Amino acid sequence: MTTTRIYKSTDSSAPVLTGQASSLIDLLDACLVNGYGAKTAAGWTKPYTGTNKAAFRNSVAAGGTGMYLRVDDNAGGTGGAREALVRCYLTMSDVDTGTVETPTAAQVAASIVWRKSNTVDSTARAWIMVADELTMYLCVSCLLYTSPSPRD
């Protein structure tokens, strides 16, 4: 049995997502693995880490596939630190080595891009995550919203 949890950037003690390296890993770590404030973690593990990269794994005990979500938040993509590079694996032996990847390198050479921000800076971005022991959905507001002026 799984428990669905909702995590938001407006929660007390919530991690801050910015356009800087490792901020997405910090957010995933807090929500999926460690919890924060009064929020309980979703029940995933983080079996492999490296500099600004990590592999997260859903819970086999809760009925998950045990798939690995590898996140490279080292500003290595064309968008720099505004984006993280993500790929899933069936098995992994370290943070850089896995088998049965999706998407394959032939399909997408540099991994899938997850946009964190529209700028490379420390501006906090709004986000919300819905997660349980098996699945996670993350929505990020990359842009800052300002109210239109009365003339608009």
N, C-alpha and C positions, 0 to 999 in steps of 0.2 A: 504494500500500500504506500502511496506517495502523498506528500503534503505540498500543495501549491502555496507559494509565498510570493508576496509582492514587495519589491525593493524600489525605492525612489530616491532621487538626488535630494529631495526635500526632507528626508528622514533625518532625525537626530543622529549624529555621528556617521552619516553616510559618506562613502568615499567620494572624492572629487574627481571628475573626468575632465581632462584638459587636452589641449593640443601639444602635449609634451610626451616624450618617451616614457613608457611603463605605466602611464595612468590607466590604461585599459586593463592591464594585468592586475593592478592594484584593485580596481573595481571588481573584476571577476573573482579575485582571491577573496575579497570581503564578502561578496554575495554567495558564491558557490561553495567556498571551503571553510572560511573562518567565522562568518557572521560579523555584525557590527552593532554597537549600541544594544538595543533590546531585540534586534533582529537575529534570528537563528539562521545559520548557513543552510543552503539548499541540499547539502549532503554529497557533494562531489569531492573528489580528491585532486591533489596537484602532485603527481608522482615525479615529474621532471621539470627542472628549471634551468635557466641560463641567464646571461645578462640581458635584461629586458625581453625575455621570452619565457614561456611556460607551456606545459601541456596539462590540460584539465581533463578529468575522466569522470563520466557519469557512473552511478552506483550499480554495480552488478547485483549486489545483495537486494536492492529494491526492484530488480527486474530489468535493469538497463542492459544495453549491449556491451558496455565497457569501452565504448569508442572513446578516442582521444581527440580533444579539440586543442590543436597547437596554435598558439598566438605569438606572433613575432611583433613586438611593440618597440622596435629599436630604430624607428624612423628610416627603415631601409627601402621603402617603396617610393614611387615617384612623388607622392604627396608629402613626403617627410613625416614628421611626428604627428601630423594631422590624421594619419591613417595607421592602422595596424594590418598586418598580413596574417591570414587565417587559413588553415587547412585541417581536415579531419583524417584520422588514421584508424585502422582496425587494431593494429598492434604498434607499440613503440618500445625501443630499447634505451633511448635517451632523448633529450629534448630536440635533437636534430635528425633522428633516425626513426623511420616508421615504415610500415608496409600497408598495402591496400589503401592508398590515399584517395581522397575525394575533395575537390576535383583532382584529376591526375595532372602531372606536369605537362602532358601533351595537350590537355584541355585548357589549362590556365597556368602559364609558366611561373608566374610570380606569386601564386596563391590568390585567394579572394581578399579583396580590400574591404575593411570595415572602417568607415569614416568616423572619427571621434570629434572633429572640430573643423571649422572652415579656416582657422588660423593656427599658426604654430606659436602658441603662447600659453600663459597660465590662466586664461579666462575659463572659469567653470562653466560647464555645459549641462543642461538639464538632461536627465535620462530616467528611464523606468525599466525594470527587469521583472519578468514573471518567470519563476523557476521552480522546479521540484527536483527530486533526485535523478531524474532521467533526462529532462529537457530544460532548455532556457531560451527565452525570447528577450532580446535587448533592443530597445528603441532609444535613439539618441537624437537630441535636437542640436544639430551642428551650428545653427545660426542663432544669433541673439535677436530677440524680437523687440522692436521699439514701436510704440504706438504711433500711428500716422499723425502728422500735424493736422490741425483743423483745415488747412488749405487743401489737403490731399483728398 
